[in-house]
Amino acid sequence: MLTRRELLQGAGFAALALAGCGKKDDAPQEVEVDFQVTEDEPAEGEVEPEEESEPMAQEEVNPMQISVIINGTPFTATLDDGVAGQQMLERLPLSLHMEELHGNEKYNYTGESFDGEEYLPTTIEAGDLMVYGGDCLVLFYETFDNDRYQYQRVGKIDDVTNLAEVCGKNSVNVDFEPLSR
């Protein structure tokens, strides 16, 4: 495709060339030029429009992500969007002293009930954050099979690397905080 400038120049040359080909006494003839304009270049006198720049992609923020700091070591967790997860989010920031139990979990009776639906998970995974008995917040640091205890799901630690080592076999101090944005 020709640009607008090239078409206009070509039409002008064609008109001059045709004008010079006839007899002097002939009446001027109309010259019809058919052309298409492309968007490659602006025509003379036109200002080329600036390209619209795409807005920079912003990192998506998950409002259900929180910081879980265990004895000073930070982890990121994602809360479930169910009732218990929402209630946990509303209670942040929250600092708890969590006791050791069974060599696989830390727990604290918060004194505040969670209103989520209880269920019987067949496998509890390291990093699961759950509620037992309505008001006992439990952080699991080992994976194991379960056929006995019912829980409300609150959320899960995103990356459990070193979680068991950080939790150790004693009680821990855990801070649950909104993730800094």
Secondary structure, DSSP 4 states (H G I P E B T S, - for coil): ---HHHHHHHHHHHHHHHHTTS-TTSPP----------SSSPPTTPPPPPPPPPPPPPPP--TTEEEEEETTEEEEEEE-SSHHHHHHHHT-SEEEEEEEETTTEEEEE-SS---PPEE--SEE-TTEEEEETTTEEEEE-S-EE-SS--EEEEEEES--TTHHHHHTTS-EEEEEEEPP-
